[in-house]
Amino acid sequence: MAQSFGNIIRAGIATVPLTEFEIIERFFAAPGPQRSDVCLGIGDDAAIMQVPAGHDLVSCVDMLVRGQHFPEDMVAEDVGYRAMAVNLSDMAAMGAEPAWATLALSLPEPDESWLARFAEGLIGLAREHGVALVGGDTVKGPLVASVQMAGLVPSGTALRRDGAQPGDRLFVTGAPGEAAAGLALWQRGLRVPQGPAARLLRRFNRPQPRVAQGIDLRGIASACIDVSDGLAADLGHLVQASGIGAVIELESLPVSDELAEVADPMQARRYVLSGGDDYELCFAVPVRGLLDFERRARDWACAVTEIGEICDSPGLFARVCGEIEPLEEGGFDHFR
């Protein structure tokens, strides 16, 4: 484990803050969900978990850096929630059942109030999805939260990006674009919004990972990806991996009532196509599987919209009023 936090000098008085191990024990060791497949959890050099026979292990990791992935003044509960949610979304995109997570947390100082609220958001969402926090690390440094997650799928059934075929229909869950609009409102100084703005800001602060939907898509979707960097950008990754292309029906893109109230039609479409942080699922379904898909989707707790189809020509295209033209991918890139 990394070195513990040292003394902090405040107003000329030396105080001894929480040590690394006290942070782990107080905020992360006890409150999470318990799983029978955890042989050894927090407290040793590494965790030990049992992978059941007939299953593949799916693993992902995401890092959230203050000022880069979330606003400087985002409340601690939402930071913890997002750190867990972005990994759950990756599990959803693979059709995996999330099972275990580890947390690496860098803190400028061990603020007990902040840690308690961060843990509430993180572990609250983990508990909703049956995820056990089994280990991690804490260090002193800039505020960074990194969660690594592992999940399970029956062998050979994981969803991937590289299976789409020409003729497959394209779908997206939920209301992409709302989170980007919510972030824009936050950047304009809106902190206590009312009406439609409140939903948009909540969609940014508390994205809903589509875990149940991803599991439902096993055996039906030919390819799947989560929408974290923007619908067009992430769909571009899917078609590139599959070696094909896609045509998006611009007039079919879902624009929620709340988004339509805060943005004109052109800006709303821009949010839907290029806004990030939605953590929805974009996926392809072969024509032969459409009836089965429709039956399953009737029970989903979120909307789902058909937005286009897979085509032979590599790249992304848009159809407007019957005309097809190339589509700029856009979206978020850390190094652009």
Secondary structure as GFF3:
##gff-version 3
##sequence-region A 1 336
A	DSSP	beta_strand	8	10	.	.	.	ID=ss1
A	DSSP	beta_strand	13	15	.	.	.	ID=ss2
A	DSSP	alpha_helix	20	23	.	.	.	ID=ss3
A	DSSP	pi_helix	24	29	.	.	.	ID=ss4
A	DSSP	beta_strand	38	40	.	.	.	ID=ss5
A	DSSP	beta_strand	48	49	.	.	.	ID=ss6
A	DSSP	beta_strand	55	65	.	.	.	ID=ss7
A	DSSP	alpha_helix	76	93	.	.	.	ID=ss8
A	DSSP	beta_strand	97	107	.	.	.	ID=ss9
A	DSSP	alpha_helix	112	128	.	.	.	ID=ss10
A	DSSP	beta_strand	132	140	.	.	.	ID=ss11
A	DSSP	beta_strand	144	154	.	.	.	ID=ss12
A	DSSP	beta_strand	169	173	.	.	.	ID=ss13
A	DSSP	alpha_helix	178	187	.	.	.	ID=ss14
A	DSSP	alpha_helix	196	205	.	.	.	ID=ss15
A	DSSP	alpha_helix	211	216	.	.	.	ID=ss16
A	DSSP	beta_strand	223	227	.	.	.	ID=ss17
A	DSSP	alpha_helix	231	242	.	.	.	ID=ss18
A	DSSP	beta_strand	245	249	.	.	.	ID=ss19
A	DSSP	three_ten_helix	250	252	.	.	.	ID=ss20
A	DSSP	alpha_helix	257	262	.	.	.	ID=ss21
A	DSSP	alpha_helix	265	274	.	.	.	ID=ss22
A	DSSP	beta_strand	280	285	.	.	.	ID=ss23
A	DSSP	three_ten_helix	287	289	.	.	.	ID=ss24
A	DSSP	alpha_helix	290	297	.	.	.	ID=ss25
A	DSSP	beta_strand	304	311	.	.	.	ID=ss26
A	DSSP	beta_strand	315	320	.	.	.	ID=ss27
A	DSSP	beta_strand	323	326	.	.	.	ID=ss28
###
